[in-house]
Amino acid sequence: MGNLTLAFYGLTGRRMPRLKPMINAHHHQEVELNVMLSGEATYLHGGSIRTIRPGSLAFFWAAVPHHLVAASDDADLVWMTLPLPMVRSWGLHADLMAGLLQGDWLLGPQGSDRRFPMVDWVAELNSGISRPTTGIELELHGCLHWLGERLHPQGPAPAPHDQDLLPVGTMARYMAEHSHEKLTIPDIAHMADLHPKYAMALFRRRCGMTIHDYLTRLRVTHAQRLLIEGDTSVIHIALECGFGTQSAFYDAFQRRVGMTPKVYRLFHRHGMKEQEAIETQAAKLSTPLHGLS
């Protein structure tokens, strides 16, 4: 099973000319920007199956569980991760930011892959000890503004060649659309017309995690968005996201994000560094740091 805690990668990138499917679904805090140089790659992203082909840039908030489930033999992918606080500071169009935080899969227009030198950006980021990030950040800033003005509407995803992905995608989509409700394994399996035991085994084999853990990650991602976007109380967020109690929410959130919901809100709403946010929350509670839960 994949790492439970939400990863923080920062501003980074890689070129992957021999792309292979991932064993596990995963998630991390950044906005992810992808381009296919050749071939195609298929993702299970939240509740949707999406295929990237050469011609445009795809980007999404990677806190949404995602999983590279298939890649052609000639797949050559370049990806970058952009810290969410940095992206939020750029004053991007409200519809673009709302789409990102709501878990949309966003696709630039045909030809956007040629407009922006992602291969060069990644090469520079990995060029040595002195990483020239300032210029790249400015170029990325302009890139997302340009893409935000030219978002390509997303139609229905084509049916995947891998027939196992059809029921897995159906279950993932149902969980994404109903994550705030009280769901059971039989409920979820029924939507894909599968026996519950087979549904659990198939989902774990294809996603590297249990149905329950995938559902919990979807709920935590929804909570992250609410913590970033508004001032709703933590208990109301817990209930709105499908957690039965505040303690269950705190446990699930801290295990998967690595900080409490209140620290996370300070970290993203007020631009604090993680340790500063932790210390601020501790001071508010007049509690020693080791007493935070």
ZADOSE-743725 format. One record per residue (C-alpha): y, z, x negated. Coordinates in Angstrom, 3 decimals, padded with zeros to 6 digits. Example, Ala and Ser with C-alpha at 12.3 -4.5 7.8 and 13.67 -1.06 7.14 Angstrom:
// ZADOSE-743725
+----------+----------+----------+
!       yy !       zz !       xx !
+----------+----------+----------+
! -004.500 !  007.800 ! -012.300 !
! -001.060 !  007.140 ! -013.670 !
+----------+----------+----------+
END
This chain:
// ZADOSE-743725
+----------+----------+----------+
!       yy !       zz !       xx !
+----------+----------+----------+
!  000.000 !  000.000 !  000.000 !
!  003.527 ! -000.763 ! -001.206 !
!  006.026 !  001.775 ! -002.459 !
!  007.354 !  003.833 !  000.445 !
!  010.799 !  004.523 ! -001.018 !
!  013.570 !  001.982 ! -000.578 !
!  014.295 !  000.376 ! -003.952 !
!  017.773 ! -000.182 ! -005.410 !
!  017.868 ! -003.268 ! -007.661 !
!  021.604 ! -003.796 ! -008.057 !
!  023.005 ! -007.186 ! -009.071 !
!  020.085 ! -009.045 ! -010.545 !
!  018.074 ! -012.212 ! -010.232 !
!  015.066 ! -014.177 ! -011.385 !
!  013.658 ! -017.672 ! -011.368 !
!  010.016 ! -017.853 ! -010.278 !
!  008.608 ! -021.338 ! -011.021 !
!  005.016 ! -020.319 ! -010.273 !
!  005.649 ! -018.455 ! -007.063 !
!  002.707 ! -016.600 ! -005.564 !
!  002.382 ! -014.768 ! -002.229 !
!  003.099 ! -011.023 ! -002.293 !
!  000.324 ! -008.526 ! -001.719 !
!  002.582 ! -006.103 !  000.173 !
!  005.578 ! -006.266 !  002.437 !
!  008.498 ! -004.471 !  000.813 !
!  012.161 ! -003.667 !  001.341 !
!  015.165 ! -002.834 ! -000.800 !
!  018.808 ! -002.027 ! -000.186 !
!  020.522 ! -005.202 ! -001.348 !
!  021.462 ! -008.492 !  000.287 !
!  019.003 ! -011.095 ! -001.002 !
!  019.991 ! -014.694 ! -001.715 !
!  017.228 ! -017.299 ! -002.147 !
!  017.050 ! -020.990 ! -002.982 !
!  014.001 ! -023.235 ! -003.352 !
!  014.284 ! -025.726 ! -006.206 !
!  011.053 ! -027.400 ! -005.123 !
!  008.187 ! -026.804 ! -002.720 !
!  008.346 ! -024.287 !  000.102 !
!  007.781 ! -020.578 !  000.711 !
!  007.034 ! -018.746 !  003.959 !
!  008.231 ! -015.216 !  004.701 !
!  007.352 ! -012.703 !  007.362 !
!  010.807 ! -011.205 !  007.804 !
!  011.203 ! -008.414 !  010.333 !
!  009.757 ! -009.973 !  013.456 !
!  009.983 ! -013.620 !  012.425 !
!  008.112 ! -016.135 !  010.300 !
!  010.565 ! -018.167 !  008.207 !
!  010.032 ! -021.035 !  005.778 !
!  012.457 ! -021.906 !  002.960 !
!  012.615 ! -025.479 !  001.672 !
!  014.959 ! -027.183 ! -000.803 !
!  018.373 ! -028.019 !  000.596 !
!  020.034 ! -024.752 !  001.576 !
!  020.566 ! -021.128 !  000.609 !
!  018.812 ! -018.436 !  002.640 !
!  020.104 ! -014.879 !  002.672 !
!  019.353 ! -011.652 !  004.488 !
!  019.638 ! -007.868 !  004.250 !
!  016.506 ! -006.896 !  002.391 !
!  016.276 ! -003.421 !  003.929 !
!  014.450 ! -005.308 !  006.683 !
!  010.745 ! -005.358 !  005.720 !
!  009.893 ! -008.793 !  004.334 !
!  006.837 ! -010.356 !  002.818 !
!  006.257 ! -013.648 !  001.026 !
!  003.038 ! -014.718 !  002.733 !
!  002.578 ! -018.305 !  001.521 !
!  003.879 ! -020.670 ! -001.147 !
!  003.094 ! -024.285 ! -001.951 !
!  001.633 ! -025.183 ! -005.352 !
!  004.968 ! -026.619 ! -006.508 !
!  007.086 ! -023.714 ! -005.227 !
!  009.971 ! -022.907 ! -007.586 !
!  012.209 ! -020.112 ! -006.257 !
!  015.442 ! -018.566 ! -007.525 !
!  016.468 ! -015.262 ! -005.986 !
!  019.308 ! -012.827 ! -006.474 !
!  020.012 ! -009.360 ! -005.095 !
!  023.587 ! -008.290 ! -004.318 !
!  024.418 ! -004.584 ! -003.799 !
!  025.317 ! -003.969 ! -000.162 !
!  028.469 ! -001.865 ! -000.950 !
!  029.754 ! -004.764 ! -003.079 !
!  029.101 ! -007.303 ! -000.301 !
!  030.725 ! -005.057 !  002.318 !
!  033.840 ! -004.717 !  000.132 !
!  034.437 ! -008.482 !  000.155 !
!  035.901 ! -008.630 !  003.664 !
!  033.433 ! -011.229 !  004.899 !
!  033.625 ! -012.584 !  008.424 !
!  032.648 ! -009.931 !  010.973 !
!  029.967 ! -012.173 !  012.511 !
!  028.352 ! -012.677 !  009.106 !
!  028.226 ! -008.957 !  008.329 !
!  027.009 ! -008.117 !  011.827 !
!  024.250 ! -010.701 !  011.488 !
!  023.170 ! -009.373 !  008.107 !
!  023.021 ! -005.747 !  009.240 !
!  021.234 ! -006.674 !  012.467 !
!  018.462 ! -008.228 !  010.391 !
!  019.223 ! -011.904 !  010.977 !
!  017.821 ! -014.575 !  008.691 !
!  020.889 ! -016.596 !  007.666 !
!  020.694 ! -020.143 !  006.369 !
!  023.457 ! -022.169 !  004.768 !
!  023.967 ! -025.852 !  005.613 !
!  021.969 ! -028.633 !  003.987 !
!  023.326 ! -029.248 !  000.517 !
!  024.498 ! -025.666 ! -000.056 !
!  021.822 ! -025.308 ! -002.742 !
!  023.670 ! -027.923 ! -004.835 !
!  027.084 ! -026.375 ! -004.316 !
!  026.378 ! -023.075 ! -006.042 !
!  024.784 ! -022.739 ! -009.519 !
!  022.261 ! -019.986 ! -008.801 !
!  020.087 ! -021.086 ! -011.733 !
!  023.052 ! -020.596 ! -014.080 !
!  023.992 ! -017.255 ! -012.523 !
!  020.480 ! -015.915 ! -013.006 !
!  020.315 ! -017.226 ! -016.580 !
!  023.609 ! -015.469 ! -017.399 !
!  022.505 ! -012.196 ! -015.814 !
!  019.391 ! -012.233 ! -017.985 !
!  021.057 ! -013.571 ! -021.134 !
!  021.172 ! -010.433 ! -023.233 !
!  022.708 ! -007.023 ! -023.831 !
!  026.248 ! -007.910 ! -022.694 !
!  025.820 ! -009.023 ! -019.080 !
!  028.813 ! -011.128 ! -017.914 !
!  028.791 ! -009.897 ! -014.327 !
!  032.494 ! -009.972 ! -013.390 !
!  032.766 ! -013.746 ! -013.197 !
!  029.456 ! -014.013 ! -011.373 !
!  030.568 ! -011.414 ! -008.809 !
!  033.703 ! -013.460 ! -008.124 !
!  031.636 ! -016.624 ! -007.714 !
!  029.209 ! -014.840 ! -005.382 !
!  032.163 ! -013.517 ! -003.408 !
!  033.350 ! -017.089 ! -002.879 !
!  029.809 ! -018.267 ! -002.141 !
!  029.281 ! -015.829 !  000.735 !
!  032.730 ! -016.564 !  002.192 !
!  031.887 ! -020.289 !  002.098 !
!  028.470 ! -019.715 !  003.675 !
!  029.932 ! -017.409 !  006.311 !
!  032.172 ! -020.235 !  007.526 !
!  029.246 ! -022.677 !  007.740 !
!  026.269 ! -020.733 !  009.036 !
!  023.470 ! -022.955 !  010.227 !
!  022.114 ! -021.971 !  013.682 !
!  018.510 ! -020.867 !  013.537 !
!  016.083 ! -022.551 !  015.906 !
!  012.519 ! -021.466 !  016.639 !
!  010.398 ! -021.163 !  013.518 !
!  007.654 ! -023.797 !  013.228 !
!  004.072 ! -022.641 !  013.656 !
!  002.590 ! -021.547 !  010.311 !
! -000.346 ! -023.416 !  008.779 !
! -002.105 ! -020.088 !  008.193 !
! -003.561 ! -019.181 !  011.578 !
! -003.789 ! -015.479 !  010.653 !
!  000.001 ! -015.399 !  010.582 !
!  000.310 ! -016.247 !  014.269 !
! -001.032 ! -012.898 !  015.560 !
!  000.578 ! -010.985 !  012.676 !
!  003.937 ! -012.589 !  013.485 !
!  003.463 ! -011.845 !  017.188 !
!  002.815 ! -008.161 !  016.472 !
!  005.728 ! -007.940 !  014.014 !
!  008.094 ! -009.600 !  016.490 !
!  007.010 ! -007.275 !  019.302 !
!  007.575 ! -004.234 !  017.093 !
!  010.999 ! -005.526 !  016.012 !
!  012.076 ! -006.085 !  019.621 !
!  010.697 ! -002.781 !  020.940 !
!  010.934 ! -000.449 !  017.922 !
!  013.148 !  001.958 !  019.912 !
!  010.374 !  002.470 !  022.479 !
!  007.255 !  004.603 !  022.313 !
!  004.623 !  002.117 !  021.128 !
!  000.886 !  002.524 !  020.609 !
! -001.565 !  000.473 !  018.576 !
! -003.263 ! -000.829 !  021.758 !
!  000.172 ! -001.922 !  023.091 !
!  000.899 ! -003.866 !  019.918 !
! -002.602 ! -005.353 !  019.614 !
! -002.544 ! -006.429 !  023.254 !
!  000.521 ! -008.624 !  022.633 !
! -001.528 ! -010.660 !  020.127 !
! -004.652 ! -010.586 !  022.335 !
! -006.585 ! -008.644 !  019.686 !
! -008.840 ! -005.607 !  019.693 !
! -006.879 ! -002.635 !  018.286 !
! -009.260 ! -002.087 !  015.346 !
! -009.167 ! -005.749 !  014.366 !
! -005.387 ! -005.829 !  014.799 !
! -004.965 ! -002.874 !  012.436 !
! -007.287 ! -004.396 !  009.827 !
! -005.664 ! -007.843 !  010.008 !
! -002.118 ! -006.484 !  009.792 !
! -002.930 ! -004.279 !  006.825 !
! -004.732 ! -007.106 !  005.025 !
! -001.831 ! -009.542 !  005.466 !
!  001.110 ! -007.127 !  005.056 !
! -000.263 ! -004.491 !  002.700 !
!  000.687 ! -001.674 !  005.047 !
! -000.387 ! -000.200 !  008.346 !
!  001.123 ! -001.155 !  011.687 !
!  002.485 !  002.392 !  011.951 !
!  004.243 !  002.192 !  008.586 !
!  005.726 ! -001.222 !  009.404 !
!  007.053 !  000.113 !  012.715 !
!  008.520 !  003.155 !  010.962 !
!  010.266 !  000.934 !  008.415 !
!  011.787 ! -001.135 !  011.219 !
!  013.076 !  002.049 !  012.846 !
!  014.507 !  003.321 !  009.565 !
!  016.245 ! -000.018 !  008.964 !
!  017.822 !  000.201 !  012.434 !
!  018.986 !  003.724 !  011.588 !
!  020.497 !  002.528 !  008.298 !
!  022.577 ! -000.031 !  010.193 !
!  023.815 !  002.572 !  012.688 !
!  024.707 !  004.986 !  009.890 !
!  026.705 !  002.280 !  008.099 !
!  028.473 !  000.833 !  011.130 !
!  029.495 !  003.842 !  013.211 !
!  029.949 !  007.582 !  013.578 !
!  027.114 !  008.277 !  016.007 !
!  025.524 !  011.666 !  015.360 !
!  022.283 !  011.775 !  013.424 !
!  020.327 !  013.209 !  016.357 !
!  021.491 !  010.385 !  018.649 !
!  020.552 !  007.830 !  016.003 !
!  017.127 !  009.421 !  015.659 !
!  016.460 !  009.135 !  019.382 !
!  017.970 !  005.654 !  019.697 !
!  015.723 !  004.364 !  016.921 !
!  012.529 !  005.638 !  018.526 !
!  011.942 !  008.917 !  016.679 !
!  010.791 !  011.740 !  018.914 !
!  012.584 !  014.500 !  017.002 !
!  015.356 !  014.872 !  014.457 !
!  012.931 !  016.412 !  011.953 !
!  010.565 !  013.433 !  012.233 !
!  013.525 !  011.131 !  011.634 !
!  014.731 !  013.069 !  008.594 !
!  011.249 !  013.059 !  007.089 !
!  010.701 !  009.327 !  007.646 !
!  014.209 !  008.400 !  006.472 !
!  014.153 !  010.454 !  003.283 !
!  010.643 !  009.324 !  002.357 !
!  011.585 !  005.660 !  002.686 !
!  015.235 !  005.636 !  001.581 !
!  015.189 !  008.431 ! -000.972 !
!  018.172 !  010.330 !  000.449 !
!  019.068 !  012.075 !  003.682 !
!  020.762 !  010.148 !  006.526 !
!  024.066 !  011.999 !  005.969 !
!  024.080 !  011.270 !  002.235 !
!  023.238 !  007.634 !  002.984 !
!  026.236 !  007.400 !  005.331 !
!  028.575 !  008.815 !  002.668 !
!  027.070 !  006.505 !  000.060 !
!  027.745 !  003.351 !  002.097 !
!  030.647 !  004.196 !  004.396 !
!  032.862 !  005.728 !  001.719 !
!  031.769 !  003.835 ! -001.383 !
!  030.541 !  006.949 ! -003.178 !
!  027.974 !  006.888 ! -005.921 !
!  024.657 !  008.412 ! -004.885 !
!  025.108 !  011.664 ! -006.835 !
!  028.696 !  012.035 ! -005.598 !
!  027.499 !  011.578 ! -002.008 !
!  024.785 !  014.193 ! -002.526 !
!  027.286 !  016.665 ! -003.991 !
!  029.770 !  016.004 ! -001.174 !
!  027.156 !  016.658 !  001.477 !
!  025.980 !  019.778 ! -000.338 !
!  029.543 !  021.094 ! -000.444 !
!  029.972 !  020.473 !  003.280 !
!  026.852 !  022.456 !  003.977 !
!  027.665 !  025.105 !  001.338 !
!  024.079 !  024.602 !  000.225 !
!  022.709 !  024.304 ! -003.317 !
!  021.590 !  020.748 ! -004.148 !
!  017.905 !  021.708 ! -004.242 !
!  018.258 !  022.993 ! -000.687 !
!  018.939 !  019.550 !  000.785 !
!  016.185 !  018.099 !  002.914 !
+----------+----------+----------+
END
